Amino acid sequence: MDEISRHVYSEEEKNHIFNEEFLPLIHSMYNFGYRLTLDADDAKDLVQDTYLKAYRFINSFQKGTNAKAWLFRILKNSFINDYRKKSKEPGKVDYQEVEAYYNSDEVDRQITPDLRVESLKDMIGDEISNALNSLEVDFRTVIILCDLEGFTYEEMAKILDIPIGTVRSRLHRARQLLKEKLSSYARSMGYKNT
Amino acid sequence: MNTPFNPFTLPGGEAPTCIEMLQLILDGESTREQLEYFVLHMEQCPPCFQSYEVDMQIRQLLKSKCCREAPSGLKEAIQIKLNGQINF
């Protein structure tokens, strides 16, 4: 992710990196694009744009570094610049409020979940997907990056251009919000004690 | 807790809370030593155990229900578009 260092690859090297390192990540890229845009056509366009940009700027990719994190960062930036404007997302979350919440005593009181494994096991439909999609995009994003794609704090900080402390607090809040959504689904499914 | 040393202890000597330990585990940022400590800790801390179980179940649900594959032909469409750009 070092934007200063550039390499001049031959056409053959470029194609090799693109075909062997970038294209095999197409499913993860598409899923990320879909979870950001929540629209199959927009996701296709976003992923396509991202790959074309990746090829154009391939000289700033350092061979041997994390191609997935590099591509995810381009996709996220493309989404913010080209797609977020037209989406109907609510405004950005006040992260100072989130940080304040994270540092408050309220957090520890929630260690006992009001959600049971049994009720989660009965969620065989779209409940989890709907719950994830209902989260504000910044919260949705960290759940995908951490829980589905396995990125580290450091990688997420670079992909999202935010400090590691913010990654941590955002993830924490995202998990709480996801659980709240799932709890309400569990209640609607008839679990009195969710 | 009878365990003599808690590897989650902060540099200033401050004891970590359950939620802090749990989050580090869930986020995949714990060391092996911390993970081993937490497994033992959960045996004596039902809230941690319950919370961990729920979080793991949610993660499993996410992995099984929230991973859409790219539509067939997308890879080829990208390659065609790219070849078109390179040639012109």
Interface residues (C-beta under 8 A of the other chain):
Chain A: F18 L23 I26 H27 M29 Y30 N31 Y34 R35 A40 K44 V47 Q48 Y51 L52 Y55 V107 D108 Q110 I111 T112 P113 L115 R116 V117 L120 K121 M123 D126 I128 S129 L132 I143 I144 C146 D147 L148 G150 T152 Y153 R168 L171 H172 R175 L178 K179 L182
Chain B: T17 C18 I19 L22 Q23 L26 D27 G28 E29 P47 C48 Q50 S51 E53 V54 D55 Q57 I58 R59 L61 L62 K63 K65 C66 C67 R68 E69 A70 P71 L74 K75 A77 I78 Q79 K81 L82 Q85
